[in-house]
Amino acid sequence: MSTSPELLFHTTLTVIDYHKDSVGAKRSVYILGTHATVEAAKVFAARALHELRYEPGDFEEYATRSSSEEWKHGDGVLVYAKAPAGQVFLIGVDTTPNNESLPANPDGSVMLPKGVESLHYVVQTTIDYNKDRTGCVQETEIEGSYIHRADAFSAAQKCLDPADFAEYDTIGDMVGEWPFGEDVVVHAVTETGQNTTVAVTTVPGAHKRHDKK
């Protein structure tokens, strides 16, 4: 009988495009997979770029974290890769509650209902222009993972309290004129300059953007 773990472990890809913005403010976070154990997530993270059809030889720099070496690429980063064009790829693992009570397979993978190919993730990103006007101070959190897109969309709209923001817009308010990207559901700005977006994403969406052509 399958059990439902309390936590899920999500392998993330952060792309920082120094080619388009030399200070590193242009960055995006994608989810590449979800597992029921941290061990399974780390094994997947180690080969995540290979799953996107990249090889270590495609990069100017390529490093994987091990316990025996000093690591300079951040606590949550397991793989660091720098492309010749200037983009940096960071692979890490993020943890969230198992809000859908998804059962685990013996190999540490997550058992999805029949016919469901991917979870839908609610991802919140905050850029603090008050701390750094270049936009380099960014924080991204996975707020939850859902079987159905409608549930993820509903959760995304409830992540933020409009009363906390000087500006608060949802994709439904600006149909056909939404400038924040097709995945973003909510965009909000505080009086102190914090910009927050809430997006709904999928693993196939990440592959569509970042599979090696």
DRENLUM-47806 format. One record per residue (C-alpha): residue number from 0; x, y, z. Coordinates in steps of 0.2 Angstrom, whole numbers, plus 5000, padded with zeros to 4 digits. Layout:
<atoms>
- num,c1,c2,c3
- NUM,X,Y,Z $
...
</atoms>
This chain:
<atoms>
- num,c1,c2,c3
- 0,5000,5000,5000 $
- 1,5007,5017,4995 $
- 2,5009,5030,5008 $
- 3,5007,5049,5007 $
- 4,5023,5059,5013 $
- 5,5020,5075,5022 $
- 6,5033,5084,5011 $
- 7,5037,5085,4993 $
- 8,5054,5089,4985 $
- 9,5055,5099,4969 $
- 10,5070,5100,4958 $
- 11,5071,5118,4951 $
- 12,5081,5126,4937 $
- 13,5086,5144,4939 $
- 14,5092,5153,4923 $
- 15,5101,5169,4926 $
- 16,5104,5178,4909 $
- 17,5120,5188,4911 $
- 18,5120,5190,4892 $
- 19,5104,5201,4892 $
- 20,5108,5209,4908 $
- 21,5125,5210,4915 $
- 22,5120,5212,4933 $
- 23,5110,5196,4933 $
- 24,5093,5204,4936 $
- 25,5085,5194,4922 $
- 26,5082,5177,4930 $
- 27,5068,5164,4929 $
- 28,5064,5149,4940 $
- 29,5057,5133,4933 $
- 30,5052,5116,4941 $
- 31,5059,5101,4932 $
- 32,5052,5087,4943 $
- 33,5044,5082,4960 $
- 34,5049,5067,4971 $
- 35,5043,5060,4988 $
- 36,5060,5059,4996 $
- 37,5075,5071,4996 $
- 38,5087,5057,4991 $
- 39,5077,5054,4975 $
- 40,5076,5072,4971 $
- 41,5095,5074,4973 $
- 42,5098,5060,4961 $
- 43,5086,5067,4948 $
- 44,5094,5085,4951 $
- 45,5111,5078,4947 $
- 46,5105,5073,4929 $
- 47,5092,5086,4927 $
- 48,5102,5096,4914 $
- 49,5105,5079,4904 $
- 50,5086,5077,4904 $
- 51,5085,5094,4895 $
- 52,5098,5087,4883 $
- 53,5113,5096,4889 $
- 54,5130,5088,4892 $
- 55,5144,5095,4903 $
- 56,5154,5099,4888 $
- 57,5141,5112,4882 $
- 58,5146,5123,4896 $
- 59,5161,5134,4900 $
- 60,5160,5129,4918 $
- 61,5151,5114,4925 $
- 62,5151,5109,4944 $
- 63,5141,5097,4955 $
- 64,5140,5098,4973 $
- 65,5149,5085,4984 $
- 66,5151,5085,5003 $
- 67,5170,5084,5002 $
- 68,5172,5100,4992 $
- 69,5170,5119,4997 $
- 70,5155,5125,4987 $
- 71,5154,5143,4981 $
- 72,5138,5143,4972 $
- 73,5125,5144,4985 $
- 74,5118,5133,4999 $
- 75,5103,5127,4989 $
- 76,5112,5124,4973 $
- 77,5117,5106,4968 $
- 78,5123,5109,4950 $
- 79,5131,5125,4943 $
- 80,5133,5127,4924 $
- 81,5139,5143,4914 $
- 82,5135,5143,4895 $
- 83,5147,5151,4883 $
- 84,5133,5164,4879 $
- 85,5133,5170,4897 $
- 86,5118,5161,4904 $
- 87,5120,5153,4921 $
- 88,5110,5137,4925 $
- 89,5107,5133,4944 $
- 90,5099,5116,4949 $
- 91,5092,5115,4966 $
- 92,5079,5106,4977 $
- 93,5065,5115,4986 $
- 94,5053,5108,4999 $
- 95,5034,5110,5001 $
- 96,5020,5102,5010 $
- 97,5011,5088,5001 $
- 98,4995,5098,5000 $
- 99,4987,5086,4988 $
- 100,4992,5070,4999 $
- 101,5000,5062,4984 $
- 102,5006,5044,4987 $
- 103,5024,5039,4984 $
- 104,5031,5025,4974 $
- 105,5044,5014,4981 $
- 106,5058,5023,4970 $
- 107,5054,5040,4978 $
- 108,5044,5046,4963 $
- 109,5026,5053,4966 $
- 110,5011,5043,4960 $
- 111,5000,5054,4949 $
- 112,4982,5050,4945 $
- 113,4978,5041,4929 $
- 114,4979,5053,4914 $
- 115,4988,5066,4924 $
- 116,5005,5070,4916 $
- 117,5011,5084,4926 $
- 118,5007,5094,4942 $
- 119,5003,5112,4941 $
- 120,5014,5123,4953 $
- 121,5010,5139,4961 $
- 122,5027,5149,4961 $
- 123,5029,5166,4970 $
- 124,5043,5178,4965 $
- 125,5047,5194,4975 $
- 126,5060,5207,4968 $
- 127,5065,5220,4981 $
- 128,5070,5236,4972 $
- 129,5071,5245,4988 $
- 130,5086,5234,4993 $
- 131,5094,5234,4976 $
- 132,5088,5245,4962 $
- 133,5095,5233,4949 $
- 134,5083,5220,4953 $
- 135,5096,5207,4958 $
- 136,5088,5204,4976 $
- 137,5075,5191,4971 $
- 138,5067,5177,4981 $
- 139,5056,5163,4973 $
- 140,5046,5151,4983 $
- 141,5035,5136,4978 $
- 142,5018,5139,4987 $
- 143,5010,5122,4982 $
- 144,5008,5109,4969 $
- 145,4991,5104,4962 $
- 146,4984,5090,4951 $
- 147,4971,5101,4942 $
- 148,4976,5118,4934 $
- 149,4960,5126,4940 $
- 150,4965,5122,4958 $
- 151,4982,5129,4956 $
- 152,4975,5145,4947 $
- 153,4963,5147,4962 $
- 154,4977,5145,4975 $
- 155,4988,5157,4965 $
- 156,4974,5171,4966 $
- 157,4973,5168,4985 $
- 158,4992,5169,4989 $
- 159,4993,5188,4991 $
- 160,4981,5200,5000 $
- 161,4977,5215,4989 $
- 162,4976,5226,5004 $
- 163,4995,5224,5007 $
- 164,4999,5232,4990 $
- 165,4999,5249,4982 $
- 166,4996,5240,4965 $
- 167,4987,5224,4963 $
- 168,4983,5216,4946 $
- 169,4977,5199,4940 $
- 170,4977,5192,4923 $
- 171,4958,5193,4922 $
- 172,4959,5212,4924 $
- 173,4970,5215,4909 $
- 174,4964,5202,4896 $
- 175,4974,5204,4880 $
- 176,4985,5217,4887 $
- 177,4994,5207,4901 $
- 178,5013,5212,4900 $
- 179,5019,5200,4914 $
- 180,5020,5183,4904 $
- 181,5008,5169,4900 $
- 182,5011,5160,4916 $
- 183,5009,5174,4928 $
- 184,4992,5176,4937 $
- 185,4995,5190,4949 $
- 186,5007,5205,4949 $
- 187,5008,5216,4964 $
- 188,5019,5231,4970 $
- 189,5021,5237,4988 $
- 190,5023,5256,4992 $
- 191,5041,5252,4997 $
- 192,5046,5245,4980 $
- 193,5044,5226,4981 $
- 194,5037,5218,4965 $
- 195,5028,5201,4967 $
- 196,5022,5189,4954 $
- 197,5012,5173,4957 $
- 198,5013,5161,4942 $
- 199,5006,5144,4938 $
- 200,5019,5133,4929 $
- 201,5021,5114,4924 $
- 202,5036,5103,4920 $
- 203,5032,5102,4901 $
- 204,5032,5121,4901 $
- 205,5050,5121,4908 $
- 206,5056,5109,4895 $
- 207,5047,5119,4881 $
- 208,5058,5134,4886 $
- 209,5074,5126,4890 $
- 210,5077,5109,4881 $
- 211,5092,5111,4871 $
- 212,5087,5114,4853 $
</atoms>
